Amino acid sequence: MFMPGQKVVCVDDKFPLGIEVYFPSLPKEGEIYTIRDIVPGISPQLSEGEVAVYLVEIIGSINAHGIERGFNAERFAPLETDVEIAEVHEEAFA
């Protein structure tokens, strides 16, 4: 799993319609983000919980319980090396 401060790349930016009501901005596939925190998450589609992450680069809105909304950790993949980070940036600007 991820650790705070770890760099990750978004691998899934296919969000349900209307989700932008809850998030001022959403992760984009291929973009690099930094994990701010890892928390238990709740998915309306699942009966079980999921792992959610907070990102340094995107602050989620606060829900009715006073908790920041996070993103499903499965939307991200870890970046292992500086070379891999450079390759992701290179592909994004190609």
Backbone as a chain_set.jsonl record, in Angstrom:
{"seq": "MFMPGQKVVCVDDKFPLGIEVYFPSLPKEGEIYTIRDIVPGISPQLSEGEVAVYLVEIIGSINAHGIERGFNAERFAPLETDVEIAEVHEEAFA", "coords": {"N": [[0.85, -1.186, 0.0], [0.263, 2.359, -0.057], [2.282, 5.132, 1.207], [2.335, 8.108, 3.221], [3.62, 10.943, 1.542], [4.589, 9.564, -0.597], [5.053, 9.314, -4.124], [2.668, 8.962, -6.689], [0.963, 7.753, -9.623], [-1.923, 8.598, -11.449], [-4.068, 6.139, -12.609], [-6.623, 5.682, -13.349], [-9.088, 7.652, -14.342], [-11.787, 7.665, -14.7], [-14.591, 8.755, -13.667], [-17.82, 8.652, -12.027], [-20.7, 10.24, -13.515], [-21.589, 13.473, -12.392], [-20.047, 13.543, -10.113], [-18.402, 15.695, -9.778], [-19.679, 17.527, -8.233], [-18.986, 16.968, -5.661], [-16.249, 17.235, -5.585], [-13.792, 19.682, -6.006], [-11.782, 19.512, -7.909], [-10.526, 16.846, -9.962], [-8.447, 13.892, -10.045], [-6.27, 13.332, -12.835], [-5.728, 10.984, -15.407], [-2.483, 9.638, -15.808], [-1.216, 11.773, -14.602], [0.983, 12.897, -12.003], [0.868, 12.532, -8.492], [1.022, 13.306, -4.946], [0.865, 11.36, -2.083], [-0.997, 12.316, 0.668], [-2.346, 11.314, 2.872], [-3.669, 8.181, 4.098], [-6.746, 6.62, 4.364], [-9.704, 4.977, 5.762], [-12.208, 4.284, 3.378], [-15.449, 4.864, 1.867], [-17.628, 3.404, -0.38], [-20.383, 4.067, -2.406], [-21.226, 2.084, -4.135], [-20.281, -0.317, -3.183], [-20.653, -2.912, -0.733], [-18.765, -3.31, 1.121], [-16.042, -1.563, 2.734], [-13.457, 0.613, 1.404], [-10.072, 1.504, 0.582], [-9.028, 4.758, 0.889], [-7.358, 7.643, -0.428], [-5.808, 10.723, 0.411], [-4.703, 13.527, -1.374], [-1.839, 15.603, -1.83], [-1.94, 17.54, -3.786], [-4.624, 17.927, -4.4], [-7.369, 19.032, -2.661], [-10.077, 17.636, -1.132], [-13.685, 18.093, -0.893], [-15.601, 18.658, 2.119], [-17.522, 16.22, 3.776], [-20.916, 15.548, 5.008], [-20.395, 14.655, 7.559], [-18.212, 15.992, 8.388], [-15.833, 15.129, 7.339], [-13.114, 14.919, 5.112], [-13.493, 14.165, 1.683], [-12.025, 11.46, 0.036], [-9.988, 9.773, -2.476], [-10.398, 6.668, -4.162], [-7.919, 4.333, -3.525], [-7.228, 2.49, -5.451], [-7.224, 3.795, -7.845], [-4.727, 4.676, -8.352], [-1.21, 4.187, -9.017], [1.953, 3.19, -7.723], [4.953, 5.177, -8.047], [8.132, 4.17, -8.71], [10.819, 4.997, -9.183], [13.024, 7.796, -9.919], [13.527, 7.816, -12.632], [11.278, 6.576, -13.7], [9.345, 8.497, -13.01], [10.232, 10.623, -14.606], [9.748, 9.486, -17.123], [6.919, 9.328, -17.147], [6.261, 12.045, -17.082], [7.418, 12.808, -19.493], [5.868, 11.366, -21.37], [3.408, 12.615, -20.934], [3.77, 15.134, -22.002], [4.338, 14.677, -24.621]], "CA": [[0.0, 0.0, 0.0], [0.986, 3.624, -0.153], [2.703, 5.808, 2.429], [2.345, 9.559, 3.041], [4.814, 11.47, 0.893], [4.917, 8.752, -1.772], [4.57, 9.772, -5.428], [1.848, 7.992, -7.395], [0.401, 8.217, -10.892], [-3.325, 8.223, -11.611], [-4.255, 5.162, -13.682], [-8.054, 5.583, -13.637], [-9.798, 8.912, -14.103], [-13.174, 7.474, -15.161], [-15.454, 8.985, -12.512], [-19.251, 8.693, -12.355], [-21.268, 11.557, -13.809], [-22.09, 14.215, -11.241], [-19.127, 13.524, -8.961], [-17.752, 17.003, -9.634], [-20.403, 18.236, -7.177], [-18.31, 16.679, -4.402], [-14.809, 17.48, -5.694], [-13.473, 20.88, -6.788], [-11.012, 19.022, -9.056], [-10.367, 15.394, -9.929], [-7.182, 13.418, -10.608], [-6.245, 13.057, -14.271], [-4.911, 9.831, -15.753], [-1.131, 9.962, -16.243], [-0.645, 12.837, -13.777], [1.659, 12.461, -10.778], [0.357, 13.126, -7.257], [1.711, 12.934, -3.716], [-0.061, 10.89, -1.049], [-1.007, 13.108, 1.893], [-2.783, 10.43, 3.95], [-4.427, 6.996, 3.715], [-7.855, 6.522, 5.311], [-10.786, 4.092, 5.326], [-13.141, 4.959, 2.488], [-16.768, 4.259, 1.704], [-18.115, 3.492, -1.752], [-21.826, 3.794, -2.48], [-21.453, 0.898, -4.947], [-19.788, -1.516, -2.508], [-21.145, -3.133, 0.625], [-17.579, -3.245, 1.969], [-15.283, -0.328, 2.63], [-12.306, 0.627, 0.517], [-8.992, 2.363, 1.062], [-9.032, 6.049, 0.204], [-6.161, 8.463, -0.233], [-5.848, 12.17, 0.26], [-3.571, 13.97, -2.185], [-1.308, 16.935, -1.529], [-2.274, 18.459, -4.874], [-6.074, 18.131, -4.493], [-8.069, 18.999, -1.381], [-11.473, 17.28, -1.368], [-14.68, 18.803, -0.1], [-15.912, 18.037, 3.408], [-18.863, 15.629, 3.724], [-21.85, 15.939, 6.075], [-19.844, 14.236, 8.844], [-17.024, 16.787, 8.661], [-14.658, 14.38, 6.886], [-12.727, 15.188, 3.724], [-13.699, 13.071, 0.736], [-10.78, 11.015, -0.582], [-10.079, 9.033, -3.738], [-10.102, 5.247, -4.039], [-6.491, 4.077, -3.74], [-7.056, 1.68, -6.653], [-7.085, 4.691, -8.994], [-3.336, 5.128, -8.411], [-0.124, 3.199, -9.0], [3.158, 3.82, -7.172], [6.117, 5.457, -8.884], [9.244, 3.542, -8.013], [12.117, 5.638, -9.339], [13.043, 9.094, -10.595], [13.469, 7.553, -14.069], [9.874, 6.325, -14.011], [8.67, 9.791, -12.929], [10.616, 11.36, -15.808], [9.06, 8.873, -18.263], [5.528, 9.713, -17.092], [6.211, 13.455, -17.501], [7.771, 12.838, -20.917], [4.676, 10.9, -22.096], [2.337, 13.594, -20.79], [4.049, 16.303, -22.822], [4.716, 14.259, -25.982]], "C": [[0.887, 1.238, 0.0], [1.377, 4.146, 1.236], [2.628, 7.313, 2.189], [3.691, 10.019, 2.481], [5.196, 10.724, -0.369], [4.302, 9.359, -3.032], [3.806, 8.632, -6.09], [1.391, 8.609, -8.713], [-1.042, 7.746, -10.956], [-3.446, 7.292, -12.812], [-5.733, 4.995, -14.051], [-8.727, 6.9, -13.302], [-11.227, 8.861, -14.651], [-14.1, 7.557, -13.941], [-16.917, 8.994, -12.934], [-19.707, 10.125, -12.646], [-21.798, 12.191, -12.529], [-21.142, 14.277, -10.06], [-18.455, 14.879, -8.732], [-18.469, 17.894, -8.61], [-19.654, 18.1, -5.848], [-16.82, 17.003, -4.409], [-14.545, 18.723, -6.541], [-12.6, 20.549, -8.009], [-10.787, 17.529, -8.851], [-9.009, 15.008, -10.493], [-7.334, 13.098, -12.094], [-5.303, 11.897, -14.542], [-3.559, 10.287, -16.308], [-0.457, 11.065, -15.436], [-0.062, 12.251, -12.493], [1.112, 13.246, -9.587], [1.176, 12.626, -6.079], [0.674, 12.53, -2.684], [0.103, 11.756, 0.197], [-1.385, 12.242, 3.091], [-3.556, 9.265, 3.349], [-5.491, 6.782, 4.787], [-8.857, 5.465, 4.851], [-11.749, 4.895, 4.451], [-14.45, 4.203, 2.417], [-17.196, 4.484, 0.255], [-19.605, 3.212, -1.756], [-22.131, 2.511, -3.256], [-21.058, -0.4, -4.232], [-20.417, -1.663, -1.131], [-19.988, -3.075, 1.619], [-16.9, -1.896, 1.793], [-14.149, -0.468, 1.632], [-11.233, 1.482, 1.172], [-9.019, 3.633, 0.224], [-7.728, 6.778, 0.495], [-6.527, 9.931, -0.35], [-4.582, 12.548, -0.488], [-3.135, 15.37, -1.785], [-1.856, 17.947, -2.536], [-3.766, 18.76, -5.017], [-6.678, 17.997, -3.096], [-9.539, 18.726, -1.68], [-12.406, 18.117, -0.517], [-14.939, 18.016, 1.189], [-17.342, 17.488, 3.346], [-19.703, 16.069, 4.927], [-21.354, 15.567, 7.465], [-18.569, 14.998, 9.2], [-15.722, 16.125, 8.23], [-14.381, 14.715, 5.422], [-12.984, 13.952, 2.871], [-12.358, 12.735, 0.087], [-11.044, 10.3, -1.892], [-9.704, 7.577, -3.496], [-8.643, 5.003, -4.405], [-6.234, 3.271, -5.011], [-6.948, 2.515, -7.925], [-5.631, 5.105, -9.237], [-2.364, 3.956, -8.398], [1.119, 3.905, -8.473], [4.182, 4.112, -8.263], [7.326, 4.993, -8.106], [10.533, 4.357, -8.042], [11.973, 7.004, -9.996], [12.953, 8.918, -12.105], [12.024, 7.332, -14.493], [9.074, 7.625, -13.974], [8.969, 10.601, -14.182], [9.897, 10.808, -17.035], [7.588, 9.268, -18.299], [5.378, 11.158, -17.55], [6.471, 13.565, -18.993], [6.56, 12.422, -21.764], [3.559, 11.933, -22.052], [2.532, 14.79, -21.712], [4.444, 15.952, -24.254], [3.635, 14.585, -26.976]], "O": [[2.113, 1.145, 0.052], [0.89, 3.684, 2.268], [2.836, 7.759, 1.061], [4.751, 9.547, 2.893], [6.038, 11.193, -1.135], [3.175, 9.854, -3.01], [4.241, 7.481, -6.059], [1.427, 9.827, -8.891], [-1.349, 6.62, -10.563], [-2.983, 7.618, -13.905], [-6.057, 4.243, -14.97], [-8.917, 7.232, -12.132], [-11.8, 9.887, -15.017], [-14.356, 6.555, -13.272], [-17.224, 9.312, -14.083], [-19.172, 11.088, -12.097], [-22.387, 11.512, -11.687], [-21.407, 14.995, -9.096], [-17.996, 15.173, -7.628], [-17.916, 18.904, -8.175], [-19.685, 19.005, -5.015], [-16.192, 17.043, -3.35], [-15.022, 18.811, -7.672], [-12.677, 21.236, -9.028], [-10.848, 17.018, -7.733], [-8.468, 15.724, -11.337], [-8.39, 12.653, -12.544], [-4.211, 11.829, -13.978], [-3.484, 11.182, -17.149], [0.748, 11.275, -15.569], [-0.548, 11.248, -11.971], [0.919, 14.46, -9.661], [1.923, 11.654, -6.191], [-0.283, 13.263, -2.434], [1.209, 11.909, 0.715], [-0.834, 12.397, 4.18], [-4.042, 9.352, 2.221], [-5.182, 6.763, 5.978], [-8.864, 5.092, 3.678], [-12.063, 6.046, 4.755], [-14.55, 3.054, 2.849], [-17.134, 5.598, -0.264], [-20.05, 2.224, -1.173], [-23.187, 1.91, -3.057], [-21.475, -1.479, -4.653], [-20.681, -0.675, -0.446], [-20.192, -2.825, 2.807], [-17.153, -1.179, 0.824], [-13.917, -1.547, 1.085], [-11.473, 2.11, 2.203], [-9.032, 3.578, -1.006], [-7.086, 6.558, 1.522], [-7.422, 10.32, -1.101], [-3.52, 11.967, -0.268], [-3.961, 16.216, -1.444], [-2.193, 19.074, -2.174], [-4.141, 19.73, -5.675], [-6.515, 16.971, -2.434], [-10.18, 19.493, -2.399], [-11.99, 18.763, 0.444], [-14.54, 16.859, 1.317], [-18.262, 18.186, 2.92], [-19.253, 16.861, 5.755], [-21.845, 16.108, 8.456], [-17.918, 14.689, 10.198], [-14.642, 16.499, 8.688], [-15.297, 14.783, 4.603], [-12.72, 12.828, 3.297], [-11.64, 13.63, -0.359], [-12.181, 10.23, -2.358], [-8.797, 7.286, -2.716], [-8.186, 5.419, -5.47], [-5.15, 3.354, -5.588], [-6.609, 1.981, -8.982], [-5.334, 5.8, -10.209], [-2.648, 2.89, -7.852], [1.321, 5.089, -8.744], [4.271, 3.4, -9.263], [7.517, 5.389, -6.956], [11.26, 4.408, -7.05], [10.927, 7.325, -10.561], [12.377, 9.76, -12.794], [11.592, 7.843, -15.526], [8.21, 7.835, -14.825], [8.065, 11.201, -14.763], [9.478, 11.577, -17.9], [7.053, 9.52, -19.379], [4.47, 11.472, -18.32], [5.807, 14.339, -19.682], [6.263, 13.066, -22.77], [2.838, 12.107, -23.034], [1.556, 15.395, -22.156], [4.842, 16.83, -25.019], [3.785, 14.304, -28.165]]}, "num_chains": 1, "name": "protein.A"}
